[in-house]
Amino acid sequence: MLVSLRTPKRRRRPGPPTALAGMLLAVTAACSTNPPTVPPTLGQGDPTFAPTSLSRYDTSLISIVRAAFCDRVSGDAISAALSGEPEGEQSWRPGGPLPGSKAISNEFGCAWTSGDVRARAWVFAPPVTTERAVDLAVEVVDERCEPVQPVPDLGEPSAIQRCEDSSTRTSIHGLVGDAWVSCEISGLTGGASVDTQLVSEWCVAVLEALRGT
């Protein structure tokens, strides 16, 4: 009887990686690394202006860039807030003095005036937590002013006040993402409900100027 004997083939031991294999490993490792997070940048702004109140604007769908924004605010929005053409303009940045104060600014802000009417807006430069924003929503309400209800939704939390002092002023403040945003108009004479609506529309124009991509 014939018996066939088959010698098993020897398996070749893997040799050291070649230069090409090393390059492939390096490329694979580089591709598997998570790309760095890119912070949002300021978008193109809103070249056209259509008055929109905060009640019709979803702040949860936008990201805010805490940066200089004055030259991005719609000129038509400024004129609407002032009920006339702007006659003066002012801006401030973190590290400089706050207008009319010796305090050092930690915000980006701007203001426009026309006669006795003044429209202002500002955003804190550092990020703000929800816990800190809850405190700010209480702190911004001047004891000489009256809180307004219902509060327009300028993020969460929000606060609005109307002050009857040397010049009637209405301001809205709120947290959008990690940005504490404020907008204000003073010198208005239209009454509480009219003033609140106008400031609400002014806030939307400011948010559009701060909106990132």
C-alpha positions in Angstrom: 0.0 0.0 0.0 1.3 3.3 -1.0 1.2 6.1 1.6 1.6 9.6 0.5 3.6 11.7 2.9 3.1 15.5 2.5 5.5 17.7 4.3 3.8 20.8 5.8 4.9 24.1 4.4 6.9 26.3 6.6 5.3 29.6 7.4 7.5 32.5 6.9 8.1 34.6 9.9 7.1 38.2 9.4 10.1 40.3 8.8 10.6 43.9 10.0 8.3 46.5 8.5 9.4 48.0 5.3 9.7 51.7 4.8 6.5 51.6 2.7 4.6 49.9 5.5 5.9 52.4 8.0 4.6 55.2 5.8 1.2 53.6 5.5 1.0 53.2 9.3 1.9 56.8 9.8 -0.7 58.0 7.3 -3.4 55.7 8.8 -2.6 57.1 12.3 -2.8 60.7 11.1 -6.1 60.1 9.4 -7.6 58.4 12.5 -6.8 61.4 14.7 -9.8 63.6 15.5 -9.6 66.9 13.7 -9.2 70.0 15.9 -12.4 71.9 16.9 -12.7 75.0 14.9 -14.4 77.9 16.7 -17.3 79.7 14.9 -16.4 82.8 13.0 -18.5 85.8 12.2 -20.7 85.3 9.2 -21.6 87.7 6.4 -24.1 89.6 8.5 -27.6 90.5 7.3 -27.3 92.9 4.3 -31.1 93.4 4.3 -33.2 94.4 7.3 -36.8 93.2 8.0 -38.0 94.0 11.5 -38.4 90.8 13.4 -39.3 90.5 17.1 -37.6 88.0 19.5 -40.9 86.1 19.8 -40.4 85.1 16.1 -36.6 84.4 16.3 -35.3 81.1 17.6 -32.1 81.9 19.5 -31.4 78.1 20.1 -30.5 77.7 16.4 -27.7 80.2 16.2 -24.1 80.4 17.5 -22.8 83.8 18.8 -19.2 84.9 18.2 -18.0 87.1 21.1 -16.1 89.6 19.0 -16.3 93.1 17.6 -19.5 93.5 15.7 -20.4 97.2 15.3 -19.6 97.5 11.6 -21.8 94.4 11.0 -25.1 95.8 12.4 -27.5 96.7 9.6 -27.7 100.4 8.9 -31.4 100.2 8.4 -31.8 98.5 11.8 -29.9 101.3 13.5 -32.1 103.9 11.9 -35.2 101.9 12.9 -34.0 101.7 16.5 -33.3 105.4 16.6 -36.4 106.4 14.6 -34.0 108.5 12.5 -30.6 108.6 10.9 -27.6 108.2 13.4 -25.7 111.3 14.2 -23.1 109.8 16.5 -21.4 106.4 17.0 -19.2 105.0 19.7 -17.6 101.6 20.3 -15.6 99.9 23.1 -13.5 96.7 23.6 -12.2 94.6 26.4 -9.4 96.2 28.3 -10.4 99.8 27.5 -12.6 102.1 29.6 -16.3 101.8 29.6 -18.0 104.9 28.1 -18.8 107.4 30.8 -17.1 105.3 33.4 -13.6 104.7 34.9 -14.3 101.0 34.9 -12.4 98.7 32.6 -14.5 97.0 29.9 -14.8 93.2 29.6 -17.2 93.4 26.6 -17.5 94.3 23.0 -20.0 97.1 22.6 -21.3 99.9 20.5 -23.8 102.8 20.6 -25.5 105.1 18.2 -27.4 108.3 18.8 -29.9 110.5 17.1 -31.1 113.5 19.0 -32.2 112.3 22.4 -32.5 108.6 21.4 -29.6 106.2 21.9 -29.3 102.6 20.8 -26.7 100.4 22.5 -25.6 96.7 22.4 -22.9 94.7 23.9 -21.6 91.2 24.5 -19.4 89.9 27.2 -15.9 88.8 25.9 -15.5 85.9 28.3 -17.9 82.9 28.1 -20.7 82.9 30.7 -22.1 79.7 32.3 -25.8 79.2 32.9 -25.3 79.5 36.6 -23.6 82.8 36.2 -26.2 84.0 33.8 -29.0 83.3 36.4 -27.2 85.7 38.7 -26.7 88.3 36.0 -30.4 88.2 35.1 -31.0 89.4 38.6 -28.1 91.8 38.9 -28.9 93.8 35.7 -32.3 94.9 37.0 -31.8 98.3 38.5 -33.7 98.9 41.7 -35.0 102.1 40.2 -36.4 100.2 37.2 -39.3 98.0 36.6 -39.1 94.4 35.2 -41.3 93.9 32.2 -43.5 90.8 31.7 -43.6 88.7 29.7 -39.8 88.5 29.1 -38.8 88.3 25.4 -36.8 85.2 24.7 -33.2 86.5 24.4 -31.8 83.1 25.2 -32.1 81.4 28.6 -32.2 83.0 31.1 -33.4 86.4 29.9 -34.3 89.7 31.7 -35.9 92.9 30.5 -36.4 96.2 32.4 -37.8 99.6 31.7 -36.4 102.6 33.5 -38.1 105.9 34.0 -35.1 108.1 34.9 -33.5 111.1 33.1 -34.4 109.4 29.8 -36.7 106.4 29.5 -34.7 103.3 28.6 -35.6 99.7 27.9 -33.0 97.0 27.9 -33.1 93.2 27.3 -30.4 90.8 28.4 -29.9 87.1 27.9 -27.7 84.1 27.5 -27.3 82.7 23.9 -25.1 79.7 24.0 -22.2 80.9 26.3 -22.6 84.6 25.2 -24.2 87.2 27.5 -25.9 89.7 25.1 -27.5 93.0 26.0 -29.4 95.5 23.8 -30.9 98.8 24.9 -32.7 101.9 23.6 -33.1 105.1 25.6 -35.0 108.3 24.9 -38.1 106.6 23.5 -41.5 108.1 24.0 -43.9 105.6 22.5 -45.0 103.9 25.7 -44.0 100.7 27.4 -45.5 98.2 24.8 -44.2 100.1 21.8 -40.8 100.6 23.4 -40.5 96.8 24.2 -41.4 95.8 20.7 -38.8 98.2 19.2 -36.1 97.0 21.5 -37.0 93.4 20.8 -36.5 94.1 17.0 -33.3 95.9 17.8 -32.0 92.8 19.7 -32.7 90.5 16.7 -30.6 92.9 14.5 -27.8 92.7 17.0 -27.9 88.9 17.2 -27.7 88.7 13.4 -24.6 90.9 13.6 -23.1 88.6 16.2 -24.1 85.4 14.5 -21.4 83.0 13.6 -21.0 80.5 10.7 
